[in-house]
Structure formats: structure tokens, C-alpha cells
């Protein structure tokens, strides 16, 4: 899962720049703890 935090963050920030969906983006699921803590997952896949 190396690099996933940066990829997810980048996508969310890009989507938040689209006027029709701006401020309507919701991060849910397994990504949110890492987005909040600003850390990569250390789980092995």
C-alpha cells in the first residue's frame, strides 16, 4: 500500500476543485484514518 495516502489525498484535493462537487467530497472506509493522521498504512498486503 506504499504511496496510497498521497494518491488518495491528491484525488480528493483535485475533486474538491470541481465546482459542481466542491465541498461535497466525503472520504470513507479504510483510507480515512490515514488521511486524518497524515501517515501511510504499514499493513502488509
Secondary structure, DSSP 4 states (H G I P E B T S, - for coil): -TTHHHHHHHHHHHHTTSTTTTT-----GGGHHHHHHT-------
